[in-house]
């Protein structure tokens, strides 16, 4: 899979918004954007494979809940 510059910029912007509360995390929902399932969904939308993004987010979410 090849990632374009635009996709990389969108992923970087999403990571910035979801991790820093002052840049939009609290207005959009910092606790929602930081969840693995939501992050996987948004990453899948940006990269063009929503199913794989949800699967990766679900696996990360299950791993976190089992600890």
PDB file as gemmi writes it, atoms N, CA and C in Angstrom:
CRYST1    1.000    1.000    1.000  90.00  90.00  90.00 P 1                      
ATOM      1  N   UNK A   1       0.831  -1.160   0.000  1.00  0.00           N  
ATOM      2  CA  UNK A   1       0.000   0.000   0.000  1.00  0.00           C  
ATOM      3  C   UNK A   1       0.888   1.239   0.000  1.00  0.00           C  
ATOM      4  N   UNK A   2       0.547   2.189  -0.821  1.00  0.00           N  
ATOM      5  CA  UNK A   2       1.279   3.438  -0.894  1.00  0.00           C  
ATOM      6  C   UNK A   2       0.428   4.550  -0.284  1.00  0.00           C  
ATOM      7  N   UNK A   3       1.023   5.343   0.573  1.00  0.00           N  
ATOM      8  CA  UNK A   3       0.321   6.453   1.211  1.00  0.00           C  
ATOM      9  C   UNK A   3       0.767   7.742   0.544  1.00  0.00           C  
ATOM     10  N   UNK A   4      -0.200   8.539   0.117  1.00  0.00           N  
ATOM     11  CA  UNK A   4       0.131   9.814  -0.519  1.00  0.00           C  
ATOM     12  C   UNK A   4       0.465  10.855   0.545  1.00  0.00           C  
ATOM     13  N   UNK A   5       1.007  11.972   0.094  1.00  0.00           N  
ATOM     14  CA  UNK A   5       1.336  13.056   1.014  1.00  0.00           C  
ATOM     15  C   UNK A   5       0.082  13.605   1.675  1.00  0.00           C  
ATOM     16  N   UNK A   6      -0.991  13.669   0.921  1.00  0.00           N  
ATOM     17  CA  UNK A   6      -2.255  14.183   1.461  1.00  0.00           C  
ATOM     18  C   UNK A   6      -2.782  13.278   2.570  1.00  0.00           C  
ATOM     19  N   UNK A   7      -2.729  11.965   2.359  1.00  0.00           N  
ATOM     20  CA  UNK A   7      -3.173  11.027   3.389  1.00  0.00           C  
ATOM     21  C   UNK A   7      -2.292  11.112   4.630  1.00  0.00           C  
ATOM     22  N   UNK A   8      -0.989  11.250   4.428  1.00  0.00           N  
ATOM     23  CA  UNK A   8      -0.076  11.385   5.559  1.00  0.00           C  
ATOM     24  C   UNK A   8      -0.364  12.664   6.341  1.00  0.00           C  
ATOM     25  N   UNK A   9      -0.670  13.736   5.632  1.00  0.00           N  
ATOM     26  CA  UNK A   9      -1.002  14.993   6.306  1.00  0.00           C  
ATOM     27  C   UNK A   9      -2.309  14.867   7.085  1.00  0.00           C  
ATOM     28  N   UNK A  10      -3.299  14.194   6.511  1.00  0.00           N  
ATOM     29  CA  UNK A  10      -4.561  13.986   7.219  1.00  0.00           C  
ATOM     30  C   UNK A  10      -4.378  13.111   8.452  1.00  0.00           C  
ATOM     31  N   UNK A  11      -3.578  12.064   8.340  1.00  0.00           N  
ATOM     32  CA  UNK A  11      -3.302  11.216   9.506  1.00  0.00           C  
ATOM     33  C   UNK A  11      -2.571  11.993  10.597  1.00  0.00           C  
ATOM     34  N   UNK A  12      -1.630  12.822  10.210  1.00  0.00           N  
ATOM     35  CA  UNK A  12      -0.919  13.653  11.177  1.00  0.00           C  
ATOM     36  C   UNK A  12      -1.837  14.662  11.849  1.00  0.00           C  
ATOM     37  N   UNK A  13      -2.726  15.271  11.074  1.00  0.00           N  
ATOM     38  CA  UNK A  13      -3.688  16.208  11.643  1.00  0.00           C  
ATOM     39  C   UNK A  13      -4.635  15.505  12.608  1.00  0.00           C  
ATOM     40  N   UNK A  14      -5.096  14.321  12.237  1.00  0.00           N  
ATOM     41  CA  UNK A  14      -5.973  13.550  13.120  1.00  0.00           C  
ATOM     42  C   UNK A  14      -5.249  13.155  14.401  1.00  0.00           C  
ATOM     43  N   UNK A  15      -4.002  12.738  14.292  1.00  0.00           N  
ATOM     44  CA  UNK A  15      -3.233  12.367  15.480  1.00  0.00           C  
ATOM     45  C   UNK A  15      -3.035  13.577  16.386  1.00  0.00           C  
ATOM     46  N   UNK A  16      -2.804  14.725  15.800  1.00  0.00           N  
ATOM     47  CA  UNK A  16      -2.620  15.940  16.585  1.00  0.00           C  
ATOM     48  C   UNK A  16      -3.918  16.333  17.289  1.00  0.00           C  
ATOM     49  N   UNK A  17      -5.034  16.275  16.573  1.00  0.00           N  
ATOM     50  CA  UNK A  17      -6.319  16.631  17.163  1.00  0.00           C  
ATOM     51  C   UNK A  17      -6.758  15.658  18.245  1.00  0.00           C  
ATOM     52  N   UNK A  18      -6.438  14.395  18.083  1.00  0.00           N  
ATOM     53  CA  UNK A  18      -6.911  13.411  19.052  1.00  0.00           C  
ATOM     54  C   UNK A  18      -6.022  13.322  20.277  1.00  0.00           C  
ATOM     55  N   UNK A  19      -4.796  13.816  20.208  1.00  0.00           N  
ATOM     56  CA  UNK A  19      -3.897  13.665  21.351  1.00  0.00           C  
ATOM     57  C   UNK A  19      -3.743  14.926  22.182  1.00  0.00           C  
ATOM     58  N   UNK A  20      -3.939  16.092  21.589  1.00  0.00           N  
ATOM     59  CA  UNK A  20      -3.742  17.342  22.316  1.00  0.00           C  
ATOM     60  C   UNK A  20      -5.090  17.982  22.626  1.00  0.00           C  
ATOM     61  N   UNK A  21      -5.428  18.089  23.894  1.00  0.00           N  
ATOM     62  CA  UNK A  21      -6.747  18.623  24.244  1.00  0.00           C  
ATOM     63  C   UNK A  21      -6.948  20.073  23.838  1.00  0.00           C  
ATOM     64  N   UNK A  22      -5.903  20.865  23.768  1.00  0.00           N  
ATOM     65  CA  UNK A  22      -6.050  22.268  23.422  1.00  0.00           C  
ATOM     66  C   UNK A  22      -6.288  22.518  21.952  1.00  0.00           C  
ATOM     67  N   UNK A  23      -5.999  21.563  21.098  1.00  0.00           N  
ATOM     68  CA  UNK A  23      -6.126  21.778  19.650  1.00  0.00           C  
ATOM     69  C   UNK A  23      -7.400  21.202  19.047  1.00  0.00           C  
ATOM     70  N   UNK A  24      -8.363  20.873  19.831  1.00  0.00           N  
ATOM     71  CA  UNK A  24      -9.610  20.359  19.289  1.00  0.00           C  
ATOM     72  C   UNK A  24     -10.061  19.082  19.938  1.00  0.00           C  
ATOM     73  N   UNK A  25      -9.232  18.495  20.752  1.00  0.00           N  
ATOM     74  CA  UNK A  25      -9.617  17.247  21.396  1.00  0.00           C  
ATOM     75  C   UNK A  25     -10.787  17.410  22.343  1.00  0.00           C  
ATOM     76  N   UNK A  26     -10.817  18.532  23.081  1.00  0.00           N  
ATOM     77  CA  UNK A  26     -11.911  18.726  24.027  1.00  0.00           C  
ATOM     78  C   UNK A  26     -13.170  19.216  23.340  1.00  0.00           C  
ATOM     79  N   UNK A  27     -13.040  19.980  22.262  1.00  0.00           N  
ATOM     80  CA  UNK A  27     -14.241  20.467  21.587  1.00  0.00           C  
ATOM     81  C   UNK A  27     -14.904  19.366  20.765  1.00  0.00           C  
ATOM     82  N   UNK A  28     -14.122  18.476  20.192  1.00  0.00           N  
ATOM     83  CA  UNK A  28     -14.686  17.366  19.432  1.00  0.00           C  
ATOM     84  C   UNK A  28     -14.980  16.196  20.351  1.00  0.00           C  
ATOM     85  N   UNK A  29     -14.191  16.014  21.351  1.00  0.00           N  
ATOM     86  CA  UNK A  29     -14.345  14.910  22.286  1.00  0.00           C  
ATOM     87  C   UNK A  29     -13.042  14.153  22.415  1.00  0.00           C  
ATOM     88  N   UNK A  30     -12.182  14.600  23.292  1.00  0.00           N  
ATOM     89  CA  UNK A  30     -10.860  14.005  23.445  1.00  0.00           C  
ATOM     90  C   UNK A  30     -10.952  12.538  23.807  1.00  0.00           C  
ATOM     91  N   UNK A  31     -11.892  12.193  24.638  1.00  0.00           N  
ATOM     92  CA  UNK A  31     -11.992  10.802  25.065  1.00  0.00           C  
ATOM     93  C   UNK A  31     -12.583   9.926  23.972  1.00  0.00           C  
ATOM     94  N   UNK A  32     -13.299  10.512  23.052  1.00  0.00           N  
ATOM     95  CA  UNK A  32     -13.856   9.743  21.936  1.00  0.00           C  
ATOM     96  C   UNK A  32     -12.817   9.536  20.844  1.00  0.00           C  
ATOM     97  N   UNK A  33     -12.093  10.582  20.486  1.00  0.00           N  
ATOM     98  CA  UNK A  33     -11.105  10.476  19.407  1.00  0.00           C  
ATOM     99  C   UNK A  33      -9.927   9.609  19.792  1.00  0.00           C  
ATOM    100  N   UNK A  34      -9.619   9.523  21.075  1.00  0.00           N  
ATOM    101  CA  UNK A  34      -8.475   8.746  21.518  1.00  0.00           C  
ATOM    102  C   UNK A  34      -8.745   7.253  21.617  1.00  0.00           C  
ATOM    103  N   UNK A  35      -9.979   6.840  21.463  1.00  0.00           N  
ATOM    104  CA  UNK A  35     -10.320   5.419  21.553  1.00  0.00           C  
ATOM    105  C   UNK A  35      -9.806   4.669  20.325  1.00  0.00           C  
ATOM    106  N   UNK A  36      -9.300   3.461  20.523  1.00  0.00           N  
ATOM    107  CA  UNK A  36      -8.732   2.713  19.394  1.00  0.00           C  
ATOM    108  C   UNK A  36      -9.746   2.404  18.288  1.00  0.00           C  
ATOM    109  N   UNK A  37     -10.983   2.117  18.647  1.00  0.00           N  
ATOM    110  CA  UNK A  37     -11.971   1.786  17.624  1.00  0.00           C  
ATOM    111  C   UNK A  37     -12.289   2.995  16.750  1.00  0.00           C  
ATOM    112  N   UNK A  38     -12.433   4.155  17.368  1.00  0.00           N  
ATOM    113  CA  UNK A  38     -12.704   5.380  16.601  1.00  0.00           C  
ATOM    114  C   UNK A  38     -11.482   5.768  15.783  1.00  0.00           C  
ATOM    115  N   UNK A  39     -10.307   5.643  16.384  1.00  0.00           N  
ATOM    116  CA  UNK A  39      -9.078   5.966  15.650  1.00  0.00           C  
ATOM    117  C   UNK A  39      -8.886   5.030  14.459  1.00  0.00           C  
ATOM    118  N   UNK A  40      -9.193   3.758  14.648  1.00  0.00           N  
ATOM    119  CA  UNK A  40      -9.105   2.810  13.541  1.00  0.00           C  
ATOM    120  C   UNK A  40     -10.083   3.126  12.436  1.00  0.00           C  
ATOM    121  N   UNK A  41     -11.288   3.536  12.818  1.00  0.00           N  
ATOM    122  CA  UNK A  41     -12.301   3.897  11.821  1.00  0.00           C  
ATOM    123  C   UNK A  41     -11.858   5.098  11.000  1.00  0.00           C  
ATOM    124  N   UNK A  42     -11.395   6.140  11.670  1.00  0.00           N  
ATOM    125  CA  UNK A  42     -10.972   7.350  10.955  1.00  0.00           C  
ATOM    126  C   UNK A  42      -9.740   7.064  10.097  1.00  0.00           C  
ATOM    127  N   UNK A  43      -8.806   6.296  10.619  1.00  0.00           N  
ATOM    128  CA  UNK A  43      -7.624   5.940   9.828  1.00  0.00           C  
ATOM    129  C   UNK A  43      -8.009   5.095   8.619  1.00  0.00           C  
ATOM    130  N   UNK A  44      -8.948   4.196   8.808  1.00  0.00           N  
ATOM    131  CA  UNK A  44      -9.434   3.395   7.682  1.00  0.00           C  
ATOM    132  C   UNK A  44     -10.126   4.241   6.635  1.00  0.00           C  
ATOM    133  N   UNK A  45     -10.882   5.243   7.076  1.00  0.00           N  
ATOM    134  CA  UNK A  45     -11.528   6.155   6.125  1.00  0.00           C  
ATOM    135  C   UNK A  45     -10.491   6.936   5.329  1.00  0.00           C  
ATOM    136  N   UNK A  46      -9.466   7.418   5.998  1.00  0.00           N  
ATOM    137  CA  UNK A  46      -8.435   8.199   5.318  1.00  0.00           C  
ATOM    138  C   UNK A  46      -7.644   7.336   4.341  1.00  0.00           C  
ATOM    139  N   UNK A  47      -7.316   6.100   4.756  1.00  0.00           N  
ATOM    140  CA  UNK A  47      -6.478   5.246   3.920  1.00  0.00           C  
ATOM    141  C   UNK A  47      -7.261   4.427   2.889  1.00  0.00           C  
ATOM    142  N   UNK A  48      -8.598   4.423   3.012  1.00  0.00           N  
ATOM    143  CA  UNK A  48      -9.402   3.756   2.006  1.00  0.00           C  
ATOM    144  C   UNK A  48      -9.759   2.314   2.306  1.00  0.00           C  
ATOM    145  N   UNK A  49      -9.497   1.835   3.512  1.00  0.00           N  
ATOM    146  CA  UNK A  49      -9.855   0.467   3.884  1.00  0.00           C  
ATOM    147  C   UNK A  49     -10.511   0.495   5.266  1.00  0.00           C  
ATOM    148  N   UNK A  50     -11.803   0.808   5.275  1.00  0.00           N  
ATOM    149  CA  UNK A  50     -12.527   0.989   6.525  1.00  0.00           C  
ATOM    150  C   UNK A  50     -12.604  -0.319   7.309  1.00  0.00           C  
ATOM    151  N   UNK A  51     -12.824  -1.420   6.602  1.00  0.00           N  
ATOM    152  CA  UNK A  51     -12.952  -2.719   7.280  1.00  0.00           C  
ATOM    153  C   UNK A  51     -11.685  -3.069   8.063  1.00  0.00           C  
ATOM    154  N   UNK A  52     -10.543  -2.910   7.440  1.00  0.00           N  
ATOM    155  CA  UNK A  52      -9.278  -3.213   8.115  1.00  0.00           C  
ATOM    156  C   UNK A  52      -9.010  -2.239   9.258  1.00  0.00           C  
ATOM    157  N   UNK A  53      -9.384  -0.981   9.094  1.00  0.00           N  
ATOM    158  CA  UNK A  53      -9.215  -0.010  10.164  1.00  0.00           C  
ATOM    159  C   UNK A  53     -10.044  -0.365  11.388  1.00  0.00           C  
ATOM    160  N   UNK A  54     -11.285  -0.808  11.168  1.00  0.00           N  
ATOM    161  CA  UNK A  54     -12.147  -1.203  12.284  1.00  0.00           C  
ATOM    162  C   UNK A  54     -11.610  -2.465  12.948  1.00  0.00           C  
ATOM    163  N   UNK A  55     -11.125  -3.406  12.170  1.00  0.00           N  
ATOM    164  CA  UNK A  55     -10.568  -4.644  12.737  1.00  0.00           C  
ATOM    165  C   UNK A  55      -9.347  -4.335  13.602  1.00  0.00           C  
ATOM    166  N   UNK A  56      -8.455  -3.473  13.112  1.00  0.00           N  
ATOM    167  CA  UNK A  56      -7.270  -3.102  13.902  1.00  0.00           C  
ATOM    168  C   UNK A  56      -7.663  -2.367  15.175  1.00  0.00           C  
ATOM    169  N   UNK A  57      -8.626  -1.443  15.064  1.00  0.00           N  
ATOM    170  CA  UNK A  57      -9.092  -0.727  16.244  1.00  0.00           C  
ATOM    171  C   UNK A  57      -9.755  -1.641  17.253  1.00  0.00           C  
ATOM    172  N   UNK A  58     -10.513  -2.617  16.768  1.00  0.00           N  
ATOM    173  CA  UNK A  58     -11.180  -3.567  17.655  1.00  0.00           C  
ATOM    174  C   UNK A  58     -10.163  -4.439  18.384  1.00  0.00           C  
ATOM    175  N   UNK A  59      -9.160  -4.891  17.672  1.00  0.00           N  
ATOM    176  CA  UNK A  59      -8.123  -5.713  18.319  1.00  0.00           C  
ATOM    177  C   UNK A  59      -7.360  -4.925  19.368  1.00  0.00           C  
ATOM    178  N   UNK A  60      -7.048  -3.665  19.078  1.00  0.00           N  
ATOM    179  CA  UNK A  60      -6.369  -2.840  20.084  1.00  0.00           C  
ATOM    180  C   UNK A  60      -7.270  -2.598  21.285  1.00  0.00           C  
ATOM    181  N   UNK A  61      -8.540  -2.361  21.031  1.00  0.00           N  
ATOM    182  CA  UNK A  61      -9.494  -2.125  22.112  1.00  0.00           C  
ATOM    183  C   UNK A  61      -9.641  -3.377  22.989  1.00  0.00           C  
ATOM    184  N   UNK A  62      -9.692  -4.543  22.380  1.00  0.00           N  
ATOM    185  CA  UNK A  62      -9.786  -5.778  23.149  1.00  0.00           C  
ATOM    186  C   UNK A  62      -8.530  -6.030  23.952  1.00  0.00           C  
ATOM    187  N   UNK A  63      -7.386  -5.731  23.384  1.00  0.00           N  
ATOM    188  CA  UNK A  63      -6.120  -5.911  24.090  1.00  0.00           C  
ATOM    189  C   UNK A  63      -6.060  -5.002  25.320  1.00  0.00           C  
ATOM    190  N   UNK A  64      -6.510  -3.767  25.176  1.00  0.00           N  
ATOM    191  CA  UNK A  64      -6.509  -2.829  26.294  1.00  0.00           C  
ATOM    192  C   UNK A  64      -7.471  -3.290  27.383  1.00  0.00           C  
ATOM    193  N   UNK A  65      -8.647  -3.790  26.998  1.00  0.00           N  
ATOM    194  CA  UNK A  65      -9.641  -4.186  27.997  1.00  0.00           C  
ATOM    195  C   UNK A  65      -9.256  -5.461  28.721  1.00  0.00           C  
ATOM    196  N   UNK A  66      -8.397  -6.291  28.140  1.00  0.00           N  
ATOM    197  CA  UNK A  66      -7.994  -7.541  28.789  1.00  0.00           C  
ATOM    198  C   UNK A  66      -6.882  -7.340  29.800  1.00  0.00           C  
ATOM    199  N   UNK A  67      -6.258  -6.192  29.800  1.00  0.00           N  
ATOM    200  CA  UNK A  67      -5.157  -5.964  30.740  1.00  0.00           C  
ATOM    201  C   UNK A  67      -5.654  -5.553  32.098  1.00  0.00           C  
TER     202      UNK A  67                                                      
END                                                                             
